[in-house]
Amino acid sequence: MFAILIVGLGINLFQVGLMISTEKLEPKLENLNPINGFGRIFSKRALVELVKSLFKIIVIGFFLYLYLKDQIPLLPQFIFFDLPHSLATAADIIFTMAFQVVGVIMIMAVADYAYQRWQTTQDLKMTKQEVKDEFKQIEGDPQIKGKIKQKQRQMAMQRMMSEVPKADVIITNPTHLAVALSYKKGMIAPLVVAKGQDLVAERIKQIARENHVLIVENKPVARALYESVEVGGTVPSELYQAVAEILAYVYRIKHRRTSAN
């Protein structure tokens, strides 16, 4: 029995290491809750441990039966033995039985250790919902991120539209595209302050009309600017000539209007 005790303690020490904790000694009111108690008793893990314990008892009992069925018929002969001989024979039976039991327990302990490692791995795995929750914590909630991006787009659109009244000219496609250009003295090249297509293009043209910004229809230039230049970027060198002609035309119109006034 002492050997079995040592083996059992050794197996536990090998599985989880030396752990000294007073947590189990601390009083917990939830332990008095009968509902929680039933939950622990009839949980999946408790049922598994029950089946394991019953299996161990059955296996150990089976090996004890195989050994003792041959030894029980010898017990009546003890009345013919002297005390030293009886003690020696009984010790031999007990130690042989104990070593057989220890051997069976060690084999079962190895199997139980393998099962515990597998069970621990399964317990450490996260469910799909836990993975989603962790992703939300790391990357942020997709819905909130979507709303932030939407708000950013709205703010960017508002900033872009606020630059349209300052533009010198709006080049259109004529209906699908609109690109607003601004040029000030000292700039290397004209600046694209706003651009858009379809509804955004219509909004740019509407703001331009309200603020008396000239709108010039030039399909090739409008498409080239829309595809090659981002808002805040400058006109590429290959479009200098075409844009310069448009700006010259715009300045002539503005000059005529100023002279007429």
Order of alpha helices (4+ residues) and beta strands (2+ residues): alpha-alpha-alpha-alpha-alpha-alpha-beta-beta-beta-alpha-beta-alpha-alpha
